[in-house]
Amino acid sequence: MNTNIYLSIFDAVPTWVMLAPIFLCSVVGVAIIIERLLFFRGISHDYRLIVAGCLENLRSGRRQEARSLAARYPGPISEVIDGFISSLSDAGATKRAISDLSAIAVRKIERHLGTLSTIATISPMFGLLGTVTGMMKSFSGLTQEGQFAHDLLARGIAEALITTALGLIVAIPAWIFYNYMVSRVDIFVKDLDYVANALDGHGER
């Protein structure tokens, strides 16, 4: 089969086909970043003070006050505290509640981070794919004659440069925010471990 036939296949692929996946990644990435930043901001509390206040109320027999205190600070970690208080009547259920709710809390805190990591990884790959198709169009232009050849050459080079740049523009911020969010997740998981250990120690009394 003639090489020109292969080149003509790439000539038929419009530039927007290469750009669409990158734009989709950018939209999804921005949505995840905004949602996670708002979520982390909403659950940023001093859980040592919260759990201390709840346990103090429990020692005084004020279970409803302890639940009300936890409810003032919404979030998956506070849900662990509330679930622990609700299960105090059954010692066996208390340990299960802490374990199950802690696992659920970790999943909520880590939600969407895998997707953001994937976006950071595949965006430059889409850009590289656009670079390849753009260069193929440029090579196809070299085989042509006349003004069409110059147009095809210029379009191919432009597609290669634009897709590469956009892929990196999407990937770099995605990696930055992903690493930042992983560090925030580590902090919240440590808070969750502290809360779970504190509650478990109280439940064994």
N, C-alpha and C positions, 0 to 999 in steps of 0.2 A: 504494500500500500504506500502511496506517495506521502512524503512528509508533509506536504502542503495540506493534505486532507486533515491530518491531526491539528495543524495550525488553524485551519478554518473552523474547527470545532470550538477553539478558544475564542476566535473572533466573534462567534455567535453569542457568547456569554456576555450579557450586559454588565456594566460596572456595579449596578445596584445589587446584583446577586451576591457579589463579594462583600459589599458594604452592609447589607441587611443583617447578617449574623453579628457583626461587630456592634451595630446600633442596638440590636436586641440585647446583647450582653451588657451594654452600657445602661440601658433602661432598667434591666433586672438588677444590675449591680447597685445602681443609685437607690433603687427602692429598698433593697436589703440593707444598705448602709444607713439610710434614714430611719428605717424601722428598728434596726438594732440599736442605734444611738439613742433613740427615744425610749426604747425598752430598758436599756442599761441605766439611763438617767432616772427612769421611774422606779427602779429597784435599788438604787444606791442609798442604802440606809446603814446606820450603825447597828448591826445585828447583835453585837455584844450587849449593848444597852437594852435592845428590845427583848432578847431572850432573858436577860437578867430581870427586867421588869415583869415579864410573864411568869417566871419561876417564883418571884417574890409574891406575886398575887396567888399563885397556886399553893405556896406554903401557908398562906393566910386563909386558904379555902375560898378564894374569890376567883372561881373558874371563869365565870362570865366576863369579869373585868380583864382577865388574862386574854381571853379570846378577842375582846374589844380592842385591847392594846395591839395585838397582832394584826387586826383588821385595818388599823390606821395606816399600815405600811404594806400596801398590796404588792404582791410578787410571789414567785414560786418558793422562795425561802420562807416567807411568812406563812405560806400555805403548809409547809412542813410543821411549823410551830402550831398552827391551828389544828392540823390533823392529829398531832401528838396530844393536844389538850382534849380533843374529842374522844380519843381512844383510851384515856386514863383509867376507865373503869375495868379494863381487861389488860393485865400485864403482858400477856402474849401478843395481843393485838397492838400494843404500844410499839414493840420492836418492829413488827411487820409494817406498821404505819410509817415509822421513821424511815425504814429501808425503802419501801415502795415510793413514798412521796419524795424522798431524796433522789431516787432514780428519775422520777418524772421531772423534778426541778432541774436536774442536770440537762435533760433533753431540751427543756424550754430555754435554758440559758444558752445552749450551744446551737439552737435552731438557726438554720440558713447559713451557718458558717461554711459548711461543706460546699454549698452552692457558690458562695463568694469565692472560695478557693478555686473551684472549677472555672469560674469566669476569669479569674486572674491567670489561669493556666492556658485556657483555650483561646483567649482574645488575641494574643500575639501569633498563635497558630493560624487563626483566620486571616490575620494580617499577612503572614507568610504565604498563605494560599493565594491571597490577592496579589502578592508580589510575583509569584510564579505565573499566574494567569496573565498579569500585566506584561511580564517579560516575553511570554509566548506571543502575545499580540504584537509586541514590538518586533520580534523576530519575523512574524508574519508580514509586518509592514516592510521589512527589508527585502522581502521577496516580491513586493509589488512595484508598480511603476506609477508615476504621476502624483497628483495632489493627494489621492487616496492613500498612497503609501506614507506620505508625511503625516497625514491625519491619524492613521492607524499607529504609527510609531509614537507620536506624541501622546495619544490616548493610552497606549500600553504603558509608557513610562509614568504618566500621571497616575494611572490606576495602581501601579506597583508602589509608588511613593506614598500615595494617600492611604491605601489600605495598611501599609506597614506602620505609618505614623498613627493612624487611628487605633490600630490594634494595641500599640504600646501605650497610647493615651488612656485607653480603657484598663489595660492590665496593671499599670504602675500604681494608680490610686487604689485599685482593688486589692493589690498585695499589701499596700501600706495599711489600709483599713482592716484587712484580714488579720495582720499581725497585731495591730492595736486591739482588735476585738478578742483575739486569743488571750492577750495579756489581761484584759478585763474579765474574761471567762475564768481564768486561773484565780483571780481575786475572789470572784463570787463563789467558786467551788471551795476555796479555803474557808470563806464565811459559812458556807453550807456545812462543811465538815465540823466546824466549831459548834454550830447550832445543833447538829445531829448528836455530837458527842455530849454536849451539855444536857440535851433533853434525855438522852439515853441514860446518863448518870442520874438524873432526877427520877427517871422511871424505875430504876432499880432500887430506889429507897423504899 
